[in-house]
Amino acid sequence: MKRKRRSEDVLGVTVDEEKTVREGETVTLHTGFTGLQSDVQIQWFHGSVGPDTIIAQSQVVRGEIITDYSDRFRDRLQLDRQTGSLTIRNISTTDSGVYRVQIISGKLSEKTFSVTVYATVPAPHIRVKLQSRQTAAVSGSSGPKCSVECSVENGRDVTLSWYKGKEILNQTSSPDLSTTLSLPLKIEDQDNNIYSCVAANPVSQQTARLKKELCPHSPEEALEQEFVLFPESVGM
């Protein structure tokens, strides 16, 4: 989970803390307060653009502590009356947005959070097309080539990159989430480098590797064929 502390405007709302989390995690929005008075009133607001809907509130009514939670979050919220902090379990991408806490105990105290929730990045796939020497000769090439394309389902802040060893060759991304990201790669004859295609977002990444033996180095091996490679390693 990545976390930054700063005050800035997010769509016109001044936030005190930003959080970036993975879908399914548990996140706690810490107020920074401790030992709040027993009769304190606490309200938490949430909204995709601005914090305009009450999702949790706790107050003392006739000597009894009453805490209510929004049906939208069901049983995933937990409010700590000692600190005012709010815990969200099994957080989802639809929980992204702005959160604000108001603590009333003689005076009003507030803190605002911007929370961005990402799904795990989809797995990239490598499609390899082997070109024979005969076909390469017709096209003017001196030897067989591997025509390679890596693709991945697009998502929020997803990037797709080709690496040769640790060197990045090219990268692509798109704000259009309905598209599929793809990157082509040409590999010449006698190329012994190891190539990796990496799909990544701010909370996860997945890698598919192209093994050098999949590209031919002799006329006998250079047959016209096409196949797809699936990811062999996942990490972050």
Order of alpha helices (4+ residues) and beta strands (2+ residues): beta-beta-beta-beta-beta-beta-beta-beta-beta-beta-beta-alpha-beta-beta-beta-beta-beta-beta-beta-beta
